[in-house]
Amino acid sequence: MVYGCTYSLFSEVLPGLGIDVSFVDTSKIENIKRAFKPETKMVFIETPANPTMTVCDITEISGLAREHGVICVVDNTFATPYFQRPLELGADVSLSSCTKYIGGHADLLGGIVAGKKDFMKCLTTIVGYTGGIMGPHEAWLCIRGLKTLHIRMERHAENAMKVAKFLESSPRVEWVRYPGLQSHPQHELVRKQMSGYSGMLSFEVRGGVEAGRKLMDNVRLCSLAVSLGATDTLIQHPASMTHACVPLVVRKRVGITDGLVRLSVGIEDPEDIIADLKQALEII
Ligand SMILES: Cc1ncc(COP(=O)(O)O)c(C=O)c1O
């Protein structure tokens, strides 16, 4: 899966501009091989993916894209360049939303694209004409955030591992997806291409939508909010929030179940985050 608005851009906006997009499960290379058409120009992947935490093999997919003479673009927002370096793994372009971990304090909107010189030159020209340029205040906030990225990411990851283990041990939780857990279906691949596991995880509460809603209504330290990568822990329900724009049938196919809860684990005292989730889970 990809972030909900990326899905909308690809499924609603680009076709109107004469650009066709095929959606496939990119965690299986065979699906990508089958999806190539003579006119294909780009393979776009998001790894780990929002909100399913599915991971795909950047090196393998970039190699396949190269064989077909097309570029491979990686949305690196969840991992950040601190934990995952797509260009070193063979990708042509790496992009990150700075609104998230890079800014780190939920006080700016922005994004970064990194790639080879020629590509960047072409992109800079387009951005110059179309106007998607960061204002000076956001740029300043972003640079300030960047200075603590390494410290924050270590703490996000440390806390997320503790929270993931707690959730995995809870009888109220059906399953937990965190790249750092042995139980993550692609844990070996995660270890191969990421140097840390970041702060994002998802889980399914027993009792479906109703239980999920109760959990979110009863947390006190975690904030019910979209976006991610802030210093504070954020909790949200993708089926009704970030991925509400994705049709139900697609959500079902990619595993965004109605009871799936996404957590962006912050840098607070991990015991406080766990205590908050524990008391809310006891209510459902
Ligand atoms: C993986 C991913 N990429 C991109 C974005 C878009 O970021 P922005 O809010 O900066 O447009 C998001 C937002 O949630 C995201 O989760």
Ligand as a Chemical Component Dictionary entry (heavy atoms), coordinates in Angstrom:
data_LIG
# 
_chem_comp.id                   LIG 
_chem_comp.type                 NON-POLYMER 
_chem_comp.pdbx_formal_charge   0 
_chem_comp.three_letter_code    LIG 
# 
loop_
_chem_comp_atom.comp_id 
_chem_comp_atom.atom_id 
_chem_comp_atom.alt_atom_id 
_chem_comp_atom.type_symbol 
_chem_comp_atom.charge 
_chem_comp_atom.model_Cartn_x 
_chem_comp_atom.model_Cartn_y 
_chem_comp_atom.model_Cartn_z 
_chem_comp_atom.pdbx_ordinal 
LIG C1 C1 C 0 4.521 7.690  3.562 1  
LIG C2 C2 C 0 4.048 9.097  3.350 2  
LIG N1 N1 N 0 4.506 9.789  2.306 3  
LIG C3 C3 C 0 4.111 11.069 2.076 4  
LIG C4 C4 C 0 3.225 11.689 2.910 5  
LIG C5 C5 C 0 2.792 13.108 2.588 6  
LIG O1 O1 O 0 3.366 14.006 3.414 7  
LIG P1 P1 P 0 2.935 15.547 3.492 8  
LIG O2 O2 O 0 1.958 15.650 4.599 9  
LIG O3 O3 O 0 4.212 16.242 3.788 10 
LIG O4 O4 O 0 2.354 15.923 2.169 11 
LIG C6 C6 C 0 2.714 11.006 4.001 12 
LIG C7 C7 C 0 1.750 11.637 4.912 13 
LIG O5 O5 O 0 1.221 11.062 5.826 14 
LIG C8 C8 C 0 3.135 9.670  4.228 15 
LIG O6 O6 O 0 2.672 8.957  5.277 16 
# 
loop_
_chem_comp_bond.comp_id 
_chem_comp_bond.atom_id_1 
_chem_comp_bond.atom_id_2 
_chem_comp_bond.value_order 
_chem_comp_bond.pdbx_ordinal 
LIG C1 C2 SING 1  
LIG C2 N1 SING 2  
LIG C2 C8 DOUB 3  
LIG N1 C3 DOUB 4  
LIG C3 C4 SING 5  
LIG C4 C5 SING 6  
LIG C4 C6 DOUB 7  
LIG C5 O1 SING 8  
LIG O1 P1 SING 9  
LIG P1 O2 DOUB 10 
LIG P1 O3 SING 11 
LIG P1 O4 SING 12 
LIG C6 C7 SING 13 
LIG C6 C8 SING 14 
LIG C7 O5 DOUB 15 
LIG C8 O6 SING 16 
# 
